[in-house]
Amino acid sequence: MSMPDWEPLGESALLLRWGQRIDAALNAHVHAAAAAISNAALPAIEDIVPAYASLLLRFDARHWSRDGACDAHTALRTCIEPLLPTAAPDVQSARTLRIPVAYGGDSGPDLDALARTCGMDAQTFVSRHTAPLYRVAMLGFAPGFPYLLGLDAALYAPRRASPRVRVPAGSVAIGGAQTGIYPSELPGGWQLIGRTPLRLFDPTRTPPCLLRAGDRVRFVAVPAEAPAHTDRGAA
Amino acid sequence: MSVSVLAPGLSSSVQDLGRCGHAALGVGRAGALDGDALRLANALVGNLPGAAGIEITLTGPRLRFDAPVAFALCGADFEARLDGAIVASWRSHDAPAGSLLELGHARNGCRAWLALGGGIALPRILDSCATDLNAALGPLPRVLRTGDVLPLGALHDPPRAHRRRWSLDPRPWFAGADVAPLRVLPGRDHARLDAASRSAFHTLPFRATATSNRVGVRLDGTPLRLEQAFECVSEPLVPGVVQLPPSGQPIILLGEHPVSGGYPLIGQVAAVDLPRLAQVRPGTALRFAPIDAATAAALLHARRRARDQLEAQIRARLEQV
């Protein structure tokens, strides 16, 4: 496994960076490292923040600098480096979740225009969106918002020139080379192609997020207003 | 015991020291934008450092206490009256049952933190009572409204009034109409600024706009330009990073920032200066001055040591008979 670059982000955070691309292999490194660091249960680590190709550790600077006696970032790096997995991460163990989506119509107001822009009919667009087995690269932007890897390049679409003030919860959307799902009602600039009745984020549920980084996701087209059979899409 | 909101103020919210450990879910920290000020206010009323209080912004709320409650206000200099009588910040007061606390306008600065004896006792959401206004997350996932009733916890050892006829010196903790530059470390993409912008960043003033909020201070000034536009993949963020969106007008992120983002990062405000950012009012002129990492770390450690010592001194005085 390639070793990351190490970069301080302020006095109390250390960034590990494997690259600056959206790439499934780099992302797998990030999550393998996050798991290893998390399992080590190091003291005074306040947050482990995985992203596409980088991982941030937020820490208590006074603990790691021994109250200013040494450089906290160096001390933490020395401690973390031996923990990083050396083998290529195993990506076979991830679970697969099926997400029912009502495409088009009120559920996906941008579908028809987007399909036209991509030079295909809406049905073809939907079949190409439901075809891939996506991978959750990270949760971010808002609580429980999954950034999914694996979008068909023919479906790439620019963000809307002017973001919507209100995107309904469950909206399935495309922004650039990425596809994702709005977990709650939010402002947003991605193109809306459908909606799922599944609840992606509920802070009172354990765990709060339906999806976690590393999960495999498959979208399944369902008629609009179809009842959700389960709260958790089974594999 | 509870406190009723008779008028909410401009943007008041329940805050504690924030929500740690859930960033992998996309859940940010939120919490008081100046954790030190909240901690000191909590210490003055005998609370634990992480007790939930109220963050008030520019114009404060009017509150009614249904039982005797100790309170303390730390941060910006707000007009405050208890049943009509002026009360000072940076010390604790005893509000009798049925009394009215009126917090007016900030005369200097932008935000203050009101600690209430026993703390606001709402159920924790993901380990915290903090309000993330942007994500609408928290036990009260919005700003205060007229008619809200906030339950208060029981003080395990209520400090008595006669022990509290003293106040803190706000000077090290609140620097009002402060014109000193914000000390800034170079960000990941600082070297990608063109030469004129690199110089402008450290010399020219920027003005905080009215669209600034708990997510960030949005600046307006001579637009900063990159040598060459480039694509950024989203990376994790921390408070104090200075982002450069395509408009060329920087944004300094505060405690309610999203966990990750993809704008170029041209700077990182030293943590010792983050409490000053919480006090920036719209229209305030800001300047940046470079600092090195070792100095920034030393200043942060000194500030935290001083804060810990002061909290310990307050605790010791409250325990004196």
Interface residues (C-beta under 8 A of the other chain):
Chain A: E7 P8 L9 G10 E11 S12 A13 L15 R17 Q20 R21 I22 A34 E46 D47 I48 V49 P50 A51 Y52 A53 S54 L55 L56 R58 A61 R62 S65 D67 G68 D71 A72 M138 L139 G140 F141 A142 P143 G144 F145 Y147 S184 F201 P203 T204 P207 P208 C209 R212 A213
Chain B: C20 G21 H22 A23 A24 L25 G26 V27 R29 I125 L126 D132 N134 A135 A136 L137 L185 R188 C232 V233 S234 E235 P236 V238 G240 V241 P258 V259 S260 Q268 A270 A271 A293 A294 A296 A297 A298 L300 H301 R304 R305
